Amino acid sequence: MAEEMAETKKDGPKLRLKGRLMSASEIERTLVRLAHEIVEKNDGATNLGLIGIKRRGVPLAQRLGKLIEKIEKTPVDTGVLDISFYRDDLSTAGPRPVVTKGAIGFDVTGRDIILMDDVLYTGRTIRAALDALFDHGRPKSVQLLVLIDRGHRELPIQSTFTGRTIPTSSREIIEVKLREIDEDEQVLLVELAE
């Protein structure tokens, strides 16, 4: 895979692979560390609810829920948050996406919620996720977990738990691949090809 320097997405921009940032085992070790950090910061898991932002935040929440359950010997609620209805950066040209407001899977009111996403970039996804979350109830607290923080924030949003901080240029893209969605497990750094 590393030998292939140019990759073309169907009807998308040409991307050049710059390198692999995390292997499958590095992702797993990072999630184990994050699970312990969550338990430590929250004095256990009794009031926790883990919510993955659709798409790649969902398997992260599910995996972390299982890891925390092993540590604390108690089940942890995990849910899904679909923010497509709340996005402010959807194109105004062409057909609008059809979206429905979906259920998270458990009551968030009074809970310590940890929102999870794969990559933190401008902060707009998280802002949309907070809007969506508060439409479902009023949590006691909200924390943010991301696998990768790549910088370039446009909004004052910071993660509580970060797998890795990887500074990037505006031409670079972080591609997180998780086996549940991509049938692959790694984090890649790619760049828009000229």
N, C-alpha and C positions, 0 to 999 in steps of 0.2 A: 504494500500500500504506500509506504513512504517513497518508493521509487517513482510512483506516478506523480508527476509534478503539476499536471493540468487536469482538472475535472470540470465537466460541463454539466450543469443541472439542466433538466429539460425546460426549455424556454426561459432559462434564467441566466444570470451572469456567469462568466467563466471564472472559476476559482482556482487558485494555485495553493497546493498544500505546503505549508511552511514547517509543520512538525506536529508530533504528538505530544500533548501536554500531560495527559494522564492515561495510564493503562487501566484495564479492568480491575486489577488488584489494587492499584492506587486509588481508584474510586471507592472500592470496598473499604480500604483502610481509612479513608477520609470520612466515610459515613459512620464507621464505628467510633471514630474520634468525635464527630459531631453529636452522635447519640449520647455519649458520655457528657459532653459539654451541656447539652439540653437538660439532662437529668440533674447535673450539678447546679446550673443556674436557676432551675425551677424547683429545687429541693424535692426531687422525685417526679412522679408522673401522675399524681392523683387527679389533678384538674386540667391536664393537658388535652388539647385537641390538635391534631396535625392536619393541615389542609394543603394539598398540592394544587398549584395553579396549572390548569390544563394546558399543555400536554405533558411535558417532561417533569414538571413538579409533582405529578401524581405518583409515578413509580418511586420517586425520592421519598415522598411522604409514607408510602406503603412500606418501603424497606426500612426507613427509620422507625416506623411504628413497631415493626417486628424486632428490631435491635433493642429499642427501649423496653419492650415487653420482656425480653430475655434478661435485661439488666435489673429491672424493677419487679419482675414476676407478677405483673398486672397488665391487663390489656389496655391499649391506648386507642382512642377513637381516631380514625383517619377519614378524610373526606376529599371531595373534588370541588374545585371552584372554576367555573367556566366564565371567563371575563370578556368574551367576545362582544357581548351586549354593551359593555362599559368602555370599550376602547375609544380613545379620542383621535387615533391616527388611522382609522379606516378610510379608505379612498372614498371621495365623494363622487367620483366618476364611475359610471358603469353600474351594474346591479348591486344593490346592497345585500350583504349576507343575511340569511334568515337565521335568527338566533332566538332561543327560548331561555327564559330564566330557569335554571335548574336548581335542584336541592343539593345541599352540601353532603348530607348523609347523617348529620347529627345536629343537635341544638348547640349553637355557639354562645348563647347568652350566659354571661357569668364565667366563661371558661378562659383559660390561658391558651390562646391560639398561636400556633406557629405556622405562618404562611411559608410555603416552599416553592422555589423556582430553580431552574437550572442555571441561568445566567442573569446577573444584574448588570444593566447597561445604563440607559437614560433615566430609569426610574418610573417611566410611564406605565409599564405593565403593573408595577406594584401599586401605583396610585389607583389604577382601574380595579385592581384586586381589593383594595381597601374599600372602595365604593361598593363593590359587589358584596363583600363580607358584611358590611354594616347594614345592607338591605336584608340580611338574614337574621340579624339580632345584634345585641351589644355585648361583645366579649369583655371580660375583666381586663385583659391585656392582649396585645398583638405584638409578636416578635417575627422577625424575618430571617429565614435561612436560605442561602444560595450556595450552589456548588461552586460557581465561579463568579467573582466580581471583576469585571473588566474595565471599570472606570467610565468616564464620559457622562457623568450625571447631569441631567437637565433639571431635576427636582431634588429637594433636600431629603433624600431617602438613603438610609444606610442599613446594611444588614446587621442583625444581632449575632448570627452565626454564619461564618464564611468558610467554605472548603478551601479555596485558594483565591488569592488576589493575583490577577495576571494583567498588568498594564498592556494596553493595545493601542494601535493607531486607529484612525477612523476608517482606514481601508481594510483593516483586519477583522475577521469574524471568528468567533468561538463556536465550534460545532460540538455539541454534547450528543453523544450517541449512547442510548440505553437499550439493553436487550429487550425490554418489554415493548418498546416502540420500534426500534431500528434493527433488531436482531443483531446488534453489534454493541460493544461496550468500550468506549474510549472517549477522550476529549481531544479535539484537533484544533489547531490554529491554521486558518486558511486566509488567503489574501485575494482581493479582487484583482484579476489579471488585466493587464493593459489591452 
